[in-house]
Every structure is written in C-alpha cells, then in structure tokens.
Amino acid sequence: MKNFTLLKLLLFVFIATLAACGKGTSVTGDLPVLLTNNVIIDPTSTIAYTGGVITNSAAVSDYGICYSSTNPTPTVSDSKIPVTVNVFSFSAKIKGLALNTTYYVRTYAVNTAGTGYGDVVQFKTAATDQSSAYGTVSTIAGSAEGYQNGTGTAALFNRPNAVALDAAGNMYVSDSYNSVIRKVNAAGVTTTLAGNGTLGYADGPAESAQFYAPAGLVVDAAGNVFVADMGNNTIRKITPAGVVSTFAGSGYAGYSNGTGTAALFNAPAGLAFDATGNLYVADSGNNLIRMITPAGVVTTVVGSRGAGYVNGTGSTAILNKPSSIAFDAAGMMYVTEPVNNLIRKITKDYVVTTFAGGIDTAALKLGKPQAITIANDNMYVADGNGRIIKISKDKVLTIMAGKTATGTTDGDGSTALFNHPQGLTSDSNGNIYVADFDNNRIRKVK
C-alpha cells in the first residue's frame, strides 16, 4: 500500500510538471536568450522601429529594447523602452533621434537569473529629412482591362500580377486574368510569350499552352522564364524556344515534397533564385517557403503550414500567406506577408526574424506589402495599399510614389496614384517597374 501511495504521488508530480510546462513556464535560473530585429528609420530620421524575440521561452519580468549613441553595447542603464511581448516577439518605436548620428540598439529581458541581451544592431540616421524624396511615375504599357497586344497604352491587360526582367531588358508580365504570360520589349511593344488566353492546364508549344491565374515570375541566366502558376498549383518553365513544361507540382493543391511532378503546392505565389541556382517558392496556401534544386527536387525550408506570426528557425517559424521573395547580395532572403503587414528576413541557415513592419501597435506600418525587389542594396516594396516604398541600404524608409488612395495619375511621386500595385521588379539603373493590378497597367518609377 505504501508503494502504491508513493506511485500515486510521483504520478501527480509528473502530471503537474507537464501542466506547468503547457502554461509556458520555464526552469528557474534560465537567463533570457534574445534576437534583435533589423532597424528601419522613419523618413524624418528622428524615429526608428525595431523589436526582437525571446528565443528560449524564459519567464521574464521586464523586457524591451535599450539603445545609445555612445555605448556600442547598450544596457538597461542607457536609454530603454519597455514593451509588451506578443508570443515572445515584440516591437518598439524609438523617438527623438538626432540627425546624422550613429546609434546602437539591442533587446533585453530580465528575470530572476539576471538580464539577457540580444545582439547589437548599429544604425545611422540620415543627415537630412527624407520625407520629400519622391520619384517620377509613368505608364509604359496598358490602359484598360482587356487582352490586346500593341505598343505602350495600346496594349491591354487584365489584372497584371507580377513582372520580371531578362538580361536584355525585356519584361515579362503575368497577365493573371487572361491566363497568359506577356512580353514587353525595351521599345514598349507588348506581345504574348505563352498561353492561348483560355484558362486551363496544358504544356507544349507556347501558343497552345494554358495557364490558370499565373502569379510570380523569374528569369534564369539562360533566359528560361519560370512561372508560379497559382491556379494550377505548379511551377511552369518557358524556354527561349517557346516550349512550356511543368518544372514542379502535379496540378493538384496539397503538400508534399518530392521531385518534379511528385511534389505538391498550394497556390504558389512568389519566386526567386539564389546565387547557386536553387529556386525558392512562396507557397502561399501552405504558408511555407519551398526550395527547388536545378534537378527539380522540392524541399520545405521555412514554415510549419500553420498560419500565424512566429519567428524562429526553419519549421519553428510560422508564416501567413507569403507572397514574394527576394535575395540581397549577401544571400539573405526577404519575404513579404501582406496578411501580417510585414517583411521577414531569413538567413542562409533559415533563421527567421522581422525585417520591417509587424502586427504590434508599435511596429512600423507598412500596409499590405505584396512584393519586393532589391537593386544596388536598396529594397523596393509594392504596398498593396497604393504606395511604392524604398528602404535604402542605410535602412531609411521613404515613399517613392503613391498614397493610400486609388487612381491612375502619373507624374511626381507625391501626387501619383496606383490601384493595388501587386508586383514589381528593378533594373540595374534603379528604375522600378510595377504591375498595377487593378489599373491594368505596367508603371515605371524612377
């Protein structure tokens, strides 16, 4: 009987321990471990946005960010901003910054074991207010809803979704509602590259091939055009000779890794190549980032299929309808999530942090970032709310063109209007080309 009583006591302690763990408690004595998010500087350069993540789920009593312009390793004895944690991640807004000044910022968290700090992020504010750094907008193709080839505004599109450039300066457009891929040459002449204009799924010669709401586009060094055929849940390939084939995916919505048509996707959206020729896919319906090798082998590198907002590594991170992917010169990956109003940064080891924006009240308000492109170390963002945003290599955010209003106005970026800009790309001169979805136009910002 005594042994039975002891057994019951041990079982009770075991169950109680499990219950405590389920409530998110941690072992006493664990020092908080943190990551510091990227810093984005407001156009005025007097405000900056950052945040961080508590990575080891340590129970904490105080947390936030600390910063200094004189201490390269700031502590809570310097300036600090306490914040509220949202699923172990948080955002912070720093006000009252001086122009042309270098700052150092990092996250902190306090518990009974002491104070843990994240990595230090250095940033420098601009020498002048950048609020008026607008570009100039023009229309290079399209004018109204329809399907017509031609030059400039004589061409007609129906909900252009994405754009991509090849090495010769030709532009390719996912004309999503027409279910075709269009080509716009340097002279502004629009032709049909592939697709017969009928919604469907057929490989073969370009003129008889069929697509279903094509989305993201990317061109490889050999001139092959890859298409995220969203409605068909496949990645298609168009050769320079005009032959369309299925590179990956079976045509059915689902989730499965494998080679070529053995893999399954769910509404693939954005595409991007890394420096070694691997193709990355924003698998929107699965809330994942997938990788396809040159041999067509598909694996999952980020996400767990659940929809949400959690930073982490690989499958521990949670995304929400990723829509676009871009790589910088250092091989870092950036992913837009319109639903979460943010851009994630993903390292080569698939560590996921927040680059800009977020769902917290203190986060930078990006609107609905649909697509990104990187040129000359600057990032450009198509904000679905009607703006084209630039985040410079110094992390200063400016509005290149547009407002949170709809219209078709060309001209100075301060008065130009878009209608749900959906995709964009850039050339080596820093010109930005925009798929202006609901205006059925291709616009240029320089």
BAGU-24808 format. One record per residue (C-alpha): z, x, y; residue in one letter. Coordinates in steps of 0.1 Angstrom, whole numbers, plus 5000, padded with zeros to 4 digits. Example, Ala and Ser with C-alpha at 12.3 -4.5 7.8 and 13.67 -1.06 7.14 Angstrom:
<donus>
+------+------+-------+---+
!   up ! east ! north ! r !
+------+------+-------+---+
! 5078 ! 5123 !  4955 ! a !
! 5071 ! 5137 !  4989 ! s !
+------+------+-------+---+
</donus>
This chain:
<donus>
+------+------+-------+---+
!   up ! east ! north ! r !
+------+------+-------+---+
! 5000 ! 5000 !  5000 ! m !
! 5008 ! 5029 !  5023 ! k !
! 4974 ! 5044 !  5017 ! n !
! 4957 ! 5011 !  5024 ! f !
! 4976 ! 5007 !  5057 ! t !
! 4966 ! 5042 !  5067 ! l !
! 4930 ! 5035 !  5058 ! l !
! 4930 ! 5004 !  5080 ! k !
! 4945 ! 5024 !  5109 ! l !
! 4918 ! 5051 !  5105 ! l !
! 4891 ! 5024 !  5104 ! l !
! 4905 ! 5007 !  5135 ! f !
! 4904 ! 5041 !  5154 ! v !
! 4868 ! 5047 !  5142 ! f !
! 4856 ! 5013 !  5154 ! i !
! 4875 ! 5016 !  5187 ! a !
! 4858 ! 5050 !  5193 ! t !
! 4824 ! 5035 !  5186 ! l !
! 4831 ! 5007 !  5211 ! a !
! 4842 ! 5031 !  5237 ! a !
! 4810 ! 5052 !  5233 ! c !
! 4790 ! 5020 !  5236 ! g !
! 4805 ! 5014 !  5270 ! k !
! 4791 ! 5047 !  5283 ! g !
! 4824 ! 5067 !  5284 ! t !
! 4824 ! 5105 !  5278 ! s !
! 4847 ! 5131 !  5263 ! v !
! 4873 ! 5142 !  5288 ! t !
! 4865 ! 5176 !  5301 ! g !
! 4828 ! 5174 !  5302 ! d !
! 4816 ! 5188 !  5336 ! l !
! 4787 ! 5166 !  5350 ! p !
! 4752 ! 5180 !  5345 ! v !
! 4726 ! 5170 !  5370 ! l !
! 4690 ! 5174 !  5382 ! l !
! 4679 ! 5173 !  5418 ! t !
! 4648 ! 5153 !  5427 ! n !
! 4620 ! 5165 !  5449 ! n !
! 4625 ! 5161 !  5486 ! v !
! 4600 ! 5140 !  5507 ! i !
! 4601 ! 5144 !  5545 ! i !
! 4595 ! 5115 !  5569 ! d !
! 4566 ! 5118 !  5594 ! p !
! 4592 ! 5123 !  5622 ! t !
! 4607 ! 5153 !  5602 ! s !
! 4641 ! 5140 !  5611 ! t !
! 4646 ! 5121 !  5579 ! i !
! 4642 ! 5132 !  5543 ! a !
! 4645 ! 5114 !  5509 ! y !
! 4658 ! 5129 !  5476 ! t !
! 4681 ! 5120 !  5448 ! g !
! 4690 ! 5130 !  5413 ! g !
! 4700 ! 5123 !  5377 ! v !
! 4732 ! 5128 !  5358 ! i !
! 4718 ! 5141 !  5325 ! t !
! 4749 ! 5142 !  5303 ! n !
! 4764 ! 5107 !  5309 ! s !
! 4797 ! 5123 !  5321 ! a !
! 4822 ! 5098 !  5336 ! a !
! 4823 ! 5106 !  5373 ! v !
! 4844 ! 5095 !  5403 ! s !
! 4822 ! 5107 !  5431 ! d !
! 4785 ! 5117 !  5433 ! y !
! 4757 ! 5122 !  5457 ! g !
! 4738 ! 5150 !  5475 ! i !
! 4751 ! 5179 !  5496 ! c !
! 4729 ! 5199 !  5520 ! y !
! 4730 ! 5227 !  5545 ! s !
! 4707 ! 5247 !  5568 ! s !
! 4728 ! 5278 !  5565 ! t !
! 4742 ! 5278 !  5530 ! n !
! 4715 ! 5284 !  5503 ! p !
! 4739 ! 5270 !  5477 ! t !
! 4754 ! 5240 !  5494 ! p !
! 4786 ! 5225 !  5482 ! t !
! 4806 ! 5193 !  5489 ! v !
! 4823 ! 5213 !  5517 ! s !
! 4789 ! 5212 !  5535 ! d !
! 4772 ! 5180 !  5546 ! s !
! 4772 ! 5154 !  5519 ! k !
! 4761 ! 5119 !  5513 ! i !
! 4779 ! 5099 !  5486 ! p !
! 4756 ! 5074 !  5468 ! v !
! 4757 ! 5046 !  5442 ! t !
! 4744 ! 5055 !  5407 ! v !
! 4718 ! 5033 !  5391 ! n !
! 4716 ! 5040 !  5353 ! v !
! 4727 ! 5076 !  5360 ! f !
! 4700 ! 5082 !  5386 ! s !
! 4703 ! 5078 !  5424 ! f !
! 4685 ! 5081 !  5457 ! s !
! 4697 ! 5094 !  5490 ! a !
! 4684 ! 5094 !  5526 ! k !
! 4692 ! 5123 !  5549 ! i !
! 4692 ! 5115 !  5586 ! k !
! 4694 ! 5136 !  5618 ! g !
! 4675 ! 5166 !  5606 ! l !
! 4663 ! 5192 !  5631 ! a !
! 4626 ! 5201 !  5636 ! l !
! 4612 ! 5233 !  5622 ! n !
! 4643 ! 5240 !  5602 ! t !
! 4648 ! 5251 !  5566 ! t !
! 4673 ! 5231 !  5545 ! y !
! 4689 ! 5234 !  5511 ! y !
! 4699 ! 5204 !  5491 ! v !
! 4713 ! 5197 !  5457 ! r !
! 4731 ! 5169 !  5438 ! t !
! 4768 ! 5169 !  5429 ! y !
! 4791 ! 5148 !  5408 ! a !
! 4829 ! 5150 !  5405 ! v !
! 4852 ! 5142 !  5375 ! n !
! 4885 ! 5155 !  5361 ! t !
! 4868 ! 5187 !  5349 ! a !
! 4856 ! 5196 !  5383 ! g !
! 4824 ! 5194 !  5404 ! t !
! 4790 ! 5198 !  5388 ! g !
! 4759 ! 5206 !  5408 ! y !
! 4722 ! 5202 !  5402 ! g !
! 4695 ! 5227 !  5410 ! d !
! 4689 ! 5236 !  5447 ! v !
! 4657 ! 5223 !  5464 ! v !
! 4646 ! 5241 !  5496 ! q !
! 4625 ! 5222 !  5522 ! f !
! 4615 ! 5228 !  5558 ! k !
! 4609 ! 5201 !  5584 ! t !
! 4577 ! 5202 !  5605 ! a !
! 4576 ! 5218 !  5639 ! a !
! 4564 ! 5185 !  5655 ! t !
! 4564 ! 5148 !  5648 ! d !
! 4535 ! 5140 !  5624 ! q !
! 4536 ! 5102 !  5629 ! s !
! 4502 ! 5102 !  5646 ! s !
! 4483 ! 5124 !  5621 ! a !
! 4457 ! 5098 !  5611 ! y !
! 4423 ! 5104 !  5596 ! g !
! 4390 ! 5086 !  5601 ! t !
! 4377 ! 5059 !  5578 ! v !
! 4341 ! 5050 !  5570 ! s !
! 4323 ! 5029 !  5543 ! t !
! 4298 ! 5048 !  5522 ! i !
! 4289 ! 5021 !  5496 ! a !
! 4293 ! 4984 !  5491 ! g !
! 4297 ! 4954 !  5515 ! s !
! 4304 ! 4923 !  5495 ! a !
! 4311 ! 4910 !  5459 ! e !
! 4281 ! 4912 !  5436 ! g !
! 4260 ! 4935 !  5415 ! y !
! 4232 ! 4953 !  5432 ! q !
! 4220 ! 4989 !  5433 ! n !
! 4209 ! 5004 !  5466 ! g !
! 4218 ! 5027 !  5495 ! t !
! 4250 ! 5025 !  5514 ! g !
! 4261 ! 4990 !  5522 ! t !
! 4231 ! 4975 !  5505 ! a !
! 4248 ! 4982 !  5472 ! a !
! 4271 ! 4955 !  5458 ! l !
! 4302 ! 4960 !  5437 ! f !
! 4327 ! 4936 !  5420 ! n !
! 4363 ! 4950 !  5422 ! r !
! 4358 ! 4988 !  5420 ! p !
! 4388 ! 5001 !  5402 ! n !
! 4385 ! 5039 !  5401 ! a !
! 4364 ! 5068 !  5414 ! v !
! 4357 ! 5104 !  5402 ! a !
! 4335 ! 5133 !  5414 ! l !
! 4315 ! 5157 !  5393 ! d !
! 4308 ! 5194 !  5403 ! a !
! 4275 ! 5184 !  5420 ! a !
! 4292 ! 5159 !  5443 ! g !
! 4281 ! 5128 !  5425 ! n !
! 4306 ! 5100 !  5425 ! m !
! 4313 ! 5077 !  5396 ! y !
! 4328 ! 5042 !  5400 ! v !
! 4345 ! 5019 !  5375 ! s !
! 4329 ! 4986 !  5386 ! d !
! 4355 ! 4967 !  5367 ! s !
! 4345 ! 4930 !  5371 ! y !
! 4308 ! 4939 !  5365 ! n !
! 4319 ! 4959 !  5334 ! s !
! 4297 ! 4989 !  5343 ! v !
! 4300 ! 5024 !  5355 ! i !
! 4281 ! 5031 !  5387 ! r !
! 4269 ! 5064 !  5402 ! k !
! 4268 ! 5072 !  5439 ! v !
! 4249 ! 5104 !  5448 ! n !
! 4255 ! 5126 !  5478 ! a !
! 4229 ! 5106 !  5498 ! a !
! 4249 ! 5073 !  5492 ! g !
! 4224 ! 5059 !  5467 ! v !
! 4241 ! 5037 !  5441 ! t !
! 4227 ! 5033 !  5406 ! t !
! 4241 ! 5022 !  5372 ! t !
! 4252 ! 5050 !  5350 ! l !
! 4262 ! 5029 !  5319 ! a !
! 4267 ! 4994 !  5309 ! g !
! 4244 ! 4963 !  5308 ! n !
! 4265 ! 4942 !  5330 ! g !
! 4278 ! 4920 !  5302 ! t !
! 4314 ! 4921 !  5292 ! l !
! 4318 ! 4934 !  5256 ! g !
! 4322 ! 4965 !  5234 ! y !
! 4291 ! 4984 !  5223 ! a !
! 4284 ! 5021 !  5221 ! d !
! 4249 ! 5036 !  5222 ! g !
! 4224 ! 5043 !  5249 ! p !
! 4238 ! 5038 !  5284 ! a !
! 4215 ! 5009 !  5293 ! e !
! 4227 ! 4988 !  5263 ! s !
! 4264 ! 4999 !  5262 ! a !
! 4291 ! 4974 !  5270 ! q !
! 4325 ! 4978 !  5286 ! f !
! 4354 ! 4954 !  5294 ! y !
! 4371 ! 4959 !  5327 ! a !
! 4368 ! 4997 !  5329 ! p !
! 4395 ! 5015 !  5348 ! a !
! 4404 ! 5052 !  5352 ! g !
! 4376 ! 5078 !  5353 ! l !
! 4375 ! 5116 !  5349 ! v !
! 4346 ! 5141 !  5345 ! v !
! 4349 ! 5173 !  5324 ! d !
! 4333 ! 5207 !  5332 ! a !
! 4303 ! 5198 !  5310 ! a !
! 4295 ! 5167 !  5330 ! g !
! 4308 ! 5142 !  5305 ! n !
! 4323 ! 5111 !  5321 ! v !
! 4354 ! 5097 !  5303 ! f !
! 4364 ! 5061 !  5309 ! v !
! 4397 ! 5042 !  5303 ! a !
! 4381 ! 5010 !  5290 ! d !
! 4411 ! 4989 !  5297 ! m !
! 4400 ! 4956 !  5283 ! g !
! 4388 ! 4972 !  5251 ! n !
! 4419 ! 4994 !  5247 ! n !
! 4397 ! 5025 !  5242 ! t !
! 4387 ! 5058 !  5259 ! i !
! 4349 ! 5060 !  5261 ! r !
! 4327 ! 5090 !  5267 ! k !
! 4294 ! 5091 !  5285 ! i !
! 4273 ! 5122 !  5280 ! t !
! 4249 ! 5137 !  5307 ! p !
! 4221 ! 5124 !  5284 ! a !
! 4234 ! 5089 !  5288 ! g !
! 4249 ! 5082 !  5254 ! v !
! 4281 ! 5062 !  5252 ! v !
! 4306 ! 5067 !  5224 ! s !
! 4343 ! 5059 !  5217 ! t !
! 4364 ! 5090 !  5221 ! f !
! 4397 ! 5074 !  5211 ! a !
! 4411 ! 5039 !  5203 ! g !
! 4399 ! 5012 !  5179 ! s !
! 4392 ! 4984 !  5203 ! g !
! 4424 ! 4966 !  5194 ! y !
! 4456 ! 4965 !  5215 ! a !
! 4485 ! 4983 !  5199 ! g !
! 4504 ! 5015 !  5195 ! y !
! 4495 ! 5043 !  5170 ! s !
! 4490 ! 5080 !  5172 ! n !
! 4461 ! 5095 !  5152 ! g !
! 4426 ! 5109 !  5155 ! t !
! 4398 ! 5092 !  5174 ! g !
! 4395 ! 5055 !  5164 ! t !
! 4426 ! 5057 !  5143 ! a !
! 4447 ! 5057 !  5174 ! a !
! 4457 ! 5025 !  5193 ! l !
! 4462 ! 5020 !  5230 ! f !
! 4473 ! 4990 !  5251 ! n !
! 4454 ! 4986 !  5285 ! a !
! 4448 ! 5023 !  5292 ! p !
! 4446 ! 5029 !  5330 ! a !
! 4445 ! 5064 !  5345 ! g !
! 4430 ! 5096 !  5331 ! l !
! 4433 ! 5133 !  5339 ! a !
! 4425 ! 5167 !  5323 ! f !
! 4449 ! 5196 !  5322 ! d !
! 4438 ! 5232 !  5326 ! a !
! 4433 ! 5236 !  5288 ! t !
! 4410 ! 5206 !  5283 ! g !
! 4436 ! 5181 !  5270 ! n !
! 4430 ! 5146 !  5283 ! l !
! 4461 ! 5126 !  5294 ! y !
! 4462 ! 5088 !  5295 ! v !
! 4484 ! 5065 !  5314 ! a !
! 4488 ! 5039 !  5286 ! d !
! 4499 ! 5012 !  5309 ! s !
! 4506 ! 4983 !  5284 ! g !
! 4526 ! 5007 !  5262 ! n !
! 4545 ! 5023 !  5291 ! n !
! 4536 ! 5057 !  5278 ! l !
! 4518 ! 5089 !  5286 ! i !
! 4495 ! 5099 !  5258 ! r !
! 4477 ! 5132 !  5252 ! m !
! 4443 ! 5136 !  5235 ! i !
! 4431 ! 5170 !  5224 ! t !
! 4395 ! 5181 !  5227 ! p !
! 4393 ! 5172 !  5189 ! a !
! 4404 ! 5137 !  5197 ! g !
! 4439 ! 5139 !  5183 ! v !
! 4462 ! 5114 !  5201 ! v !
! 4500 ! 5120 !  5205 ! t !
! 4527 ! 5105 !  5227 ! t !
! 4543 ! 5129 !  5252 ! v !
! 4564 ! 5107 !  5275 ! v !
! 4580 ! 5073 !  5273 ! g !
! 4596 ! 5051 !  5246 ! s !
! 4574 ! 5019 !  5250 ! r !
! 4602 ! 5001 !  5268 ! g !
! 4596 ! 4992 !  5304 ! a !
! 4621 ! 5004 !  5330 ! g !
! 4631 ! 5033 !  5352 ! y !
! 4649 ! 5062 !  5334 ! v !
! 4643 ! 5099 !  5340 ! n !
! 4647 ! 5123 !  5311 ! g !
! 4627 ! 5144 !  5287 ! t !
! 4598 ! 5131 !  5265 ! g !
! 4607 ! 5100 !  5247 ! s !
! 4641 ! 5096 !  5265 ! t !
! 4623 ! 5088 !  5298 ! a !
! 4613 ! 5052 !  5304 ! i !
! 4582 ! 5042 !  5325 ! l !
! 4569 ! 5009 !  5338 ! n !
! 4532 ! 5003 !  5337 ! k !
! 4520 ! 5038 !  5346 ! p !
! 4486 ! 5036 !  5364 ! s !
! 4473 ! 5070 !  5374 ! s !
! 4477 ! 5107 !  5366 ! i !
! 4470 ! 5139 !  5385 ! a !
! 4478 ! 5176 !  5379 ! f !
! 4486 ! 5202 !  5405 ! d !
! 4475 ! 5239 !  5404 ! a !
! 4508 ! 5249 !  5386 ! a !
! 4501 ! 5224 !  5358 ! g !
! 4527 ! 5199 !  5369 ! m !
! 4518 ! 5163 !  5361 ! m !
! 4523 ! 5134 !  5385 ! y !
! 4522 ! 5097 !  5375 ! v !
! 4521 ! 5066 !  5397 ! t !
! 4541 ! 5034 !  5388 ! e !
! 4533 ! 5005 !  5411 ! p !
! 4560 ! 4983 !  5395 ! v !
! 4587 ! 5009 !  5402 ! n !
! 4573 ! 5018 !  5436 ! n !
! 4574 ! 5055 !  5428 ! l !
! 4557 ! 5086 !  5416 ! i !
! 4571 ! 5107 !  5388 ! r !
! 4568 ! 5144 !  5383 ! k !
! 4565 ! 5157 !  5347 ! i !
! 4568 ! 5194 !  5338 ! t !
! 4549 ! 5212 !  5311 ! k !
! 4580 ! 5206 !  5289 ! d !
! 4577 ! 5169 !  5297 ! y !
! 4609 ! 5168 !  5318 ! v !
! 4606 ! 5136 !  5340 ! v !
! 4620 ! 5133 !  5375 ! t !
! 4613 ! 5112 !  5405 ! t !
! 4588 ! 5129 !  5429 ! f !
! 4587 ! 5102 !  5456 ! a !
! 4598 ! 5066 !  5461 ! g !
! 4621 ! 5046 !  5438 ! g !
! 4638 ! 5013 !  5433 ! i !
! 4671 ! 5022 !  5451 ! d !
! 4677 ! 5009 !  5486 ! t !
! 4680 ! 5045 !  5499 ! a !
! 4647 ! 5055 !  5483 ! a !
! 4615 ! 5062 !  5502 ! l !
! 4595 ! 5030 !  5505 ! k !
! 4561 ! 5038 !  5490 ! l !
! 4549 ! 5002 !  5484 ! g !
! 4527 ! 4999 !  5453 ! k !
! 4513 ! 5034 !  5446 ! p !
! 4482 ! 5027 !  5425 ! q !
! 4466 ! 5061 !  5422 ! a !
! 4469 ! 5098 !  5433 ! i !
! 4447 ! 5128 !  5437 ! t !
! 4457 ! 5164 !  5446 ! i !
! 4435 ! 5187 !  5467 ! a !
! 4444 ! 5220 !  5483 ! n !
! 4480 ! 5215 !  5472 ! d !
! 4482 ! 5182 !  5491 ! n !
! 4488 ! 5149 !  5474 ! m !
! 4470 ! 5117 !  5484 ! y !
! 4482 ! 5083 !  5474 ! v !
! 4464 ! 5049 !  5473 ! a !
! 4491 ! 5024 !  5482 ! d !
! 4482 ! 4990 !  5469 ! g !
! 4498 ! 4975 !  5500 ! n !
! 4470 ! 4988 !  5521 ! g !
! 4476 ! 5024 !  5531 ! r !
! 4463 ! 5059 !  5522 ! i !
! 4492 ! 5083 !  5522 ! i !
! 4493 ! 5121 !  5524 ! k !
! 4521 ! 5142 !  5511 ! i !
! 4515 ! 5177 !  5522 ! s !
! 4522 ! 5209 !  5503 ! k !
! 4553 ! 5211 !  5525 ! d !
! 4563 ! 5176 !  5513 ! k !
! 4558 ! 5159 !  5547 ! v !
! 4546 ! 5124 !  5542 ! l !
! 4521 ! 5109 !  5567 ! t !
! 4499 ! 5078 !  5568 ! i !
! 4463 ! 5089 !  5568 ! m !
! 4449 ! 5054 !  5572 ! a !
! 4457 ! 5017 !  5569 ! g !
! 4486 ! 4993 !  5574 ! k !
! 4504 ! 4968 !  5553 ! t !
! 4478 ! 4942 !  5562 ! a !
! 4443 ! 4934 !  5548 ! t !
! 4409 ! 4938 !  5563 ! g !
! 4377 ! 4959 !  5563 ! t !
! 4380 ! 4978 !  5596 ! t !
! 4365 ! 5013 !  5597 ! d !
! 4373 ! 5039 !  5624 ! g !
! 4406 ! 5056 !  5634 ! d !
! 4431 ! 5055 !  5606 ! g !
! 4457 ! 5039 !  5629 ! s !
! 4436 ! 5007 !  5631 ! t !
! 4416 ! 5009 !  5598 ! a !
! 4423 ! 4983 !  5572 ! l !
! 4419 ! 4981 !  5534 ! f !
! 4423 ! 4954 !  5509 ! n !
! 4443 ! 4966 !  5479 ! h !
! 4430 ! 5002 !  5475 ! p !
! 4431 ! 5008 !  5438 ! q !
! 4417 ! 5043 !  5431 ! g !
! 4409 ! 5075 !  5449 ! l !
! 4396 ! 5110 !  5444 ! t !
! 4391 ! 5140 !  5467 ! s !
! 4366 ! 5168 !  5472 ! d !
! 4372 ! 5205 !  5479 ! s !
! 4369 ! 5198 !  5517 ! n !
! 4399 ! 5174 !  5516 ! g !
! 4378 ! 5143 !  5520 ! n !
! 4393 ! 5113 !  5503 ! i !
! 4372 ! 5086 !  5485 ! y !
! 4388 ! 5052 !  5479 ! v !
! 4379 ! 5024 !  5456 ! a !
! 4388 ! 4995 !  5480 ! d !
! 4393 ! 4969 !  5452 ! f !
! 4393 ! 4936 !  5470 ! d !
! 4368 ! 4947 !  5497 ! n !
! 4343 ! 4957 !  5470 ! n !
! 4336 ! 4989 !  5489 ! r !
! 4339 ! 5026 !  5485 ! i !
! 4355 ! 5041 !  5516 ! r !
! 4359 ! 5077 !  5529 ! k !
! 4389 ! 5091 !  5547 ! v !
! 4386 ! 5125 !  5564 ! k !
+------+------+-------+---+
</donus>
